[in-house]
């Protein structure tokens, strides 16, 4: 249902100019995100996966306007997020927060944990004074599994997993509706990853959160996501429910990604699909289907015409000429 959609992304593009020559003129553009569309329902987790450099992080940062879009629309609760005035954008931003990949680089080393987590409370006038701020921050620290007594410590005094919990507490301070999780566990040890993922699931249920979960680890995405979108070179090539995507992948790129996921049962064997060549440059992407230089099922039309993302089976979207 349309009224159940919290975020709708329409034809989103983000290009970065490339300059060259003596006068540093623009000689082209890196097409980091090139015309992607999807929506996220209230209370669900949409996983966004793909190789490094495919545009996942750029997508998340452009949605929240940490990067200004080149084109497209992002509707949040029915309003175009890109056309809001500064005053209205400030109010809406309370409802969209982000958890960054680097649990240390995203925290100001000169600020205490209390100031890091509580800064947004003062900016948005949620609290009247520091005493109110500290009470909320202590509650947030305990909510994410940290000691409230550590409120005056600095980021370097915590482990990687604890620092990421600080980042999660900061994202939750304004009680947002949507949280963009930008590879929140990729910098952590495997043993800590599971703890953080379980924490995110608990918080989602407790605070009725909606997640855009960006990652390159398909096993992590499978565990936490309701639906999964697969990106390749700035495009979404497949989008389906988690079960449907993992059990019945249709795009050759998705099949190759899933064939590389380790199976915990040593008695089961899976044929590994090895892709030829490297990922093409987003500065000069291939014509037609961007995956065609590495696809073993290539047809003449693949070189000439870009496939559209179409629904092949009740919510299972695929951008591939093989499905036509």
N, C-alpha and C positions, 0 to 999 in steps of 0.2 A: 504493500500500500504506500502511496506517495506521502501521506502524512506521517508515516513511520520512518521516513528518511531524514537523517540528521545532517548529512553532508553529501552534496552532489557536485562532482567535478565534471566540467564539460569542456572538452577540446583544449585542455591545458597545455600550454607551450612555455618553455623557458630556454632561450638561446643566450649564449655568452659570446660577445664579440671577440674576434681575434684580430689583433693589430700587427702590422708589419711595415717594413720599408723605413726610409729616413724620417718621414713625417708621421709615422705610427698611424697610418690610415687603416680603417677597418677593411680587412681582406676576406672576411668570411665570418661564419658563426658556428660555434659548437652547439649542436642541437641536442642538449642534454635531456630535455623532455619535449616530445614532439606530438602533440595532439592526442592526449590520453583522456579517457572518460570513464568514470565509475561512480558508484554511490556507496554510502555506509549507512546501515540502518541503526536506529537507536539501540544501544545495549549490546551490539555485536562487535566482534573483532575481525577486521579485514587484514589479512596478511599480504604484504607486498614483497615479492622475492625476485631475485635475479643476480647475475654476476656483478662483481665490483665494476662501477663505471656505467651501469645501465640506466641510471637516473633515479634510483629509489630515494636517496636522501634529498636530492634536489626537488623531487616531487613533494616530500613532506615539508621542506622549508619554504617552498613556494606557496603551498596551501596556507601556511600560517603567516605568510608575508614577511618572513625573514629575508626572503629573496622576492623581488618584485617580478611578477609574471610578464612574459612577452605577449601572450594572448590567452584567451580562454576565460572561463568563469568558474568560481567556486561559490556555490550556494550553501550557506549555513543557516539552518532553520528557516529556509525560504528566502533569505536575503543574500544578495550578491556581495560576498566578502570583499571583493576587489573594488567596489564602487562606494564603499562607506566613507563618510567624512571622518576626519581625525578623531572627533569627539565620540562618534558612534563606534568607530573601530576600537577605541580604548575600552568601551563597555563590553563589546562582543568578545574582545581578546581574553577577557576573564574566563570565557567558556571553552577556549581552545588553548591547551598547553602542550609542551613538548619535553620529552626525556631524551637527552643527548647520548650519543654513543660513548664518548670519552668521559668516564666518571670523575676524572681529575681535571682535565682541561676545561670542562664546563663549569667548574666551581672556582670562584675568586679566592686565591690563596691568602689574601689579606683580610678576608672577612671571616667572622666566626660562623659556625653552623646556624646559630640563631638568626644572624643577620641575613645569611644566604636564603634560608627558608622563609623568613618573615618579611623580606624586602618588599615583595609584591603586595603584602597586606597593607603596608604604609602607602605605597604608590596609589593603590586603588581605594584608599580611605576606608578599608574594612575595619580597622581598629583605630582607637582614639589616641592611644599612648603605647609606650614600650612594654608596660606591664601586661596589657591585653595581648600584645603581640607575643610575648614570651609564653603566656599560658596556651595560646593556640599552637605555637611552635613545639612546645613540649608534648602536647597531645599528638601532633603530627609525627614527631620522632618516635613515640611509642607505637603509633599505628603502623609504621613501616619497620618495626622491630629493632629500634635503636634505644639507647638509654637517654632519657630526658635530661639526666644530669650532665650530659656531654654538650649542652647547648652553647657553652662558651669555648669549645675546642675549635681548632682550625682543620681544614680538609686534610693536610698532610699527616694528621694524627690518626687517620682512619685507613682501613684496608680498602681495596678496590670495590669489594662487594658493599661495604658500609658506605662508601662515597656514592655509589649508585643509589643506595637507599635514600641518601640525602637529596639526590637529584629527583627522586620520585616524590619525596615529601614536599620539595619546592613546587613540583608540578601540581600537587594536590592542594596547595595552600588556598587557592581561590575557588575550590570546589568546581572544577571544570566539568563540562559535559563530554568533551572529546579530548583524548590525549594521544598525541603522535609519539609513538615509541620508535625512535630512530636507532635501530640495532642496539637496544639497551643491555644486551648480555654478551655481545661479541668480544668485548675486551676483558671478560671475566673468565676465571677458571671454570672448567666444566662442572665441578662440584658446587660452585656458587651459582652457576646459571640456573639450575633447577630451583634453588631457593628463591631467586628473584622472579622467575616465571610464576611460581606458585603464589608469591606475594602479589604480583600484578593481577592474577586471577581472583584472589581474595578481595583485593581492593575494588576490582570491577563489580563484584557482587555487592559489596558493602555500600559503595557510593554510586552505583548504577552508571558506571562509566562506559564510554564507547572508545574503542582503540583502533588506530591505524598502526599496525605492527610491521615495521620495516626490518627485514633480515635477509641474510644469504644462507642461513642454516635451515634447510627444509624440514628437518626433524623437529626443531624448535617451533617453527611456524605451524606444523601439523598439530602440535600439542595444544596451542593456544588459540588458533584461528577458527572462525566459523566458515569464512570463505577466503579464497586465496587468489590473488592476481599475480601473474608472472610477467615480468618486464624483460625486454631485450632491446638494447640500443635505443632507449627513449620511447619505446612503444609497449603497450600491453598486448601480449600475444595470446593469453588465455586467462579466463576468469571463471571460477566455478566454486561450488561448495567444497569444503576441505575433503570430504569423503570422495566426492565425484572426481576431483582433480587427482587425488593420489591413487584411486583405484582404476580410473579410466581416463588417463591423460590423452589428449588428442594432438596437440602441437608437437612437432619433432623436437623442439627445444625443451619443452616441458619433460618429454620422455627422457631426454639426455640428462637433465638435471636430476630427475628421480632415480635414474639408474646408478647415480653416484652416491646415493644415500646408503650408509651402512645398514645391514640387516643384523639384528641381535641374535638371530637363530642361525648357527653355523651349518645346519643341515639344509637350509634353503639357499638356492643359487639363483643369481640374477645376472643376466648378460649386461655387461657394462657397454654403454653407447659412448664412444669416443668421438668428439667433434673434430673435424679437420680445421686447421688454420686458427687464427686468432680473431678476437672480436674486432670488426672494422672500426675505423675512427668515426666518432660522432661529428667530426668536422666535415668529413666527406662520406656520409653514409651511402650504402649501395642503393641503386634505383630499384623500384619494385618492392618486393619483400626484403626487408633488411637482413633476414636470416638466410637468404638463398645461397650466399657464397659458402656456407658451412652445412647445407642441407643435402642429404643423399637422395631425397625424393624430389629434387628440383625439376620443374617443368618450364617450358618457354615463357609462360605467362608470369612466372615468379620473378623473372628478370625485368619485366615491363610494367606490371601493375601491382600496386600496393594492396594487399588483401584487407578487407574491412573486418572489424570485430563483430561477428554475428552470433546470434543465439542458435545453437544447433540442437539443444535438448533442454528446454525448460530452465533457463538460468545458467547453462553451460555455454560460455562465449569463447569462440576461437577465431583468430585471425590467420587463416591458412587457406591457400587455394586447393589443398587436398580435400578440404571439407565441402567444396562446392559441387 
